[in-house]
Amino acid sequence: MTKHILIADDSAFLREQLRLRIERHPGWEVCEAVDGVEAVRKSQKVAPDAVVLDLRMPEMDGLAAGRRLKATDAQIADGAVQHRHKFAT
């Protein structure tokens, strides 16, 4: 059974790194979004099993996107939406 994971991050590099790690697992497929608006839109088409959201993104941040996803999709369980913050170095 295929598991769909949605990654939303405005950094193409970080999306790629996460995608490469996730897709090492057989049967796991990644869908990518560049911001919260696109994440919400793609989640309606893909119905992801898990979502990884960057906290700081243009258009809609990860917290707002996570709230919208939980409000519009009863299938997304608590804990299935994860937020992360990238730190400046």
C-alpha positions as CSV (number, residue, x, y, z in Angstrom):
1,M,0.0,0.0,0.0
2,T,1.4,3.4,-1.0
3,K,1.8,6.1,1.6
4,H,1.7,9.7,0.4
5,I,3.7,12.3,2.2
6,L,3.3,16.0,1.5
7,I,6.3,18.2,2.0
8,A,5.7,22.0,2.0
9,D,8.8,24.2,2.2
10,D,9.9,27.3,0.2
11,S,13.5,25.9,0.0
12,A,13.9,23.6,-3.0
13,F,17.1,22.2,-1.4
14,L,15.3,21.2,1.8
15,R,12.3,19.7,-0.1
16,E,14.7,17.6,-2.2
17,Q,16.7,16.4,0.8
18,L,13.5,15.3,2.6
19,R,12.1,13.7,-0.5
20,L,15.3,11.7,-1.0
21,R,15.2,10.4,2.6
22,I,11.5,9.6,2.5
23,E,11.5,7.9,-0.9
24,R,14.2,5.4,0.4
25,H,11.2,3.6,1.9
26,P,9.5,1.3,-0.5
27,G,5.9,2.3,-1.1
28,W,6.3,5.9,0.1
29,E,5.7,8.7,-2.4
30,V,6.3,12.4,-1.9
31,C,4.3,15.3,-3.1
32,E,5.9,18.8,-2.8
33,A,4.5,22.3,-2.3
34,V,6.4,25.6,-2.2
35,D,4.0,27.3,0.3
36,G,1.0,26.8,2.6
37,V,-1.5,27.7,-0.1
38,E,-0.1,25.1,-2.5
39,A,0.1,22.5,0.3
40,V,-3.6,23.0,1.1
41,R,-4.6,22.8,-2.6
42,K,-2.4,19.6,-3.2
43,S,-3.7,17.9,-0.1
44,Q,-7.2,18.0,-1.5
45,K,-6.0,16.1,-4.6
46,V,-3.5,13.8,-3.0
47,A,-5.1,13.0,0.4
48,P,-1.7,12.6,2.1
49,D,-1.0,10.2,4.9
50,A,1.4,12.7,6.6
51,V,2.4,16.3,6.0
52,V,5.6,18.1,6.8
53,L,5.3,21.9,6.9
54,D,7.9,24.6,7.2
55,L,6.8,27.2,9.7
56,R,8.0,30.1,7.7
57,M,6.8,30.2,4.1
58,P,5.4,32.9,1.8
59,E,1.6,33.2,1.1
60,M,0.6,31.0,4.0
61,D,2.9,29.8,6.8
62,G,3.0,26.2,8.1
63,L,0.9,26.9,11.2
64,A,-1.9,28.4,9.2
65,A,-1.7,25.6,6.6
66,G,-1.7,23.0,9.3
67,R,-4.8,24.5,10.8
68,R,-6.5,24.7,7.5
69,L,-5.6,21.0,6.7
70,K,-7.0,19.8,10.0
71,A,-10.2,21.9,9.6
72,T,-10.9,20.7,6.0
73,D,-9.7,17.1,6.2
74,A,-11.1,14.9,9.0
75,Q,-8.8,12.0,7.8
76,I,-5.7,13.9,8.9
77,A,-5.1,12.7,12.5
78,D,-3.4,14.7,15.2
79,G,0.3,14.2,14.8
80,A,0.1,13.5,11.0
81,V,0.9,17.2,10.4
82,Q,4.4,18.1,11.5
83,H,5.8,21.6,11.6
84,R,9.5,22.4,11.4
85,H,11.5,25.5,11.5
86,K,14.8,26.0,9.8
87,F,17.3,28.0,11.7
88,A,19.6,30.6,10.1
89,T,23.3,29.8,10.4
